[in-house]
Amino acid sequence: MELSEALARTSINRLTEFHSLADVLEPDVIQSCLEANGVATLRKRKLPMDAMIWTVIGMALFRTESVRQLINKLDIVLPQEVDYVARSAVTQARKKLGSDVVRDVFYRTAQTWHERAEHPHWCGLNLYGVDGVVWRTPDSMENSAAFARTANKASQAGYPQVRMVCLMELSSHLLIDSAFDSVEVNEMNLASQLVASIPDNSLTLFDKGFYSLGLLHDWHSKGHNTHWLLPLKKGTQYEVVRNLGKQDKLVKLSTSPQARKKRPDLPQTLEARLITRKVKGKEVSILTSMVDPLVYPGAEIVDLYAHRWEIEMGYREMKQHLLASRFTLRSNLPELIHQELWGLLLAYNLIRYKMILMAKSLKGVFPNQLSFRDASSHIIYKLTQMPIYAPGNVPKLILDIERNASQFKLEGKRERSYPRVLKVSKNRYPVAKKKNAALLK
């Protein structure tokens, strides 16, 4: 590792003001969201509300710092006789800000950044993914009352948990929408809250756990060419309508009376396309709403499902790199847990949008082909450096971030050189060691 890179990585936690990020997240967006939610941003307060937005973002970008240390070290406290901020004042400011403002800032920026980005497409469709993740919250009385705990026959989870489902553009990892609630809420119920955010001319990849004809019908009916794709769930009953090609069929799926009761517009049957292929010696069956074989070639559809793992990579980037593998969130109140999660998604999108700009400077490279760990460290370090530069040099510094994008390009995914094996479970009882045969003689 070069000395300059080592110094850059050790300087990432040097905290400075966040106003240098205004080239990505405009202050007007923050102000309009504050006004829409009736949150006053009085400048005479030590902790103005617009500055608290950056504090919530900073909680994700600088996970190793406590919230109070973050505020006291950042240049967001207005000059007073005493610049020190008490812990109670921080909590009160976060309560006043609430979660709705941060949520609205996330939605406004997600829509803007998504429109500005030029995403690649397949057969005229942009690729999206939907999947769920579980977050752990502190074990406070308020969190325990609001969020359930997962349990099995042996034990119960030690922390209250939040279940989240996100809609992600897969080539850039840019989040479009998110829904979360207590862990006891089903993933499909959360996914149904994302239907309104589905873009036209899109293909969404689901895991087979999201198989629900009601959800899939709503997804496909939302807009123009809003298609879905997921593996065939074991035991699914279907009727073959006609063959579209070799191992390519048009099938009819019957909906249940319970599903039609919940959704009166749900028909009794749905038509879908079933394609079967062998991938690495294993037979894979894919179910999709793309029923036209002339527009959507079946030879490529099965391979598309591999891109669903991009959203799993996004969750890993948030948990391991942004949160430094500290899986328990900070806040002791449910409302502040919601605020913290929206701030985490906003911070992740902010870095990912910067990586989109970096990828544009490289020909034939997509944002998901850049190393998130190295690129995010470089972006945060460069952006926090801006206050020490003269205003005339700031545009040059922003361009340097994009010019250095080539050093973060991934060389490609490595293939496993050995098959995955199952780990032998531990025996509850001690096993006597066999005596050496030589000793028995």
Disulfide bonds with the S-S distance in Angstrom:
none
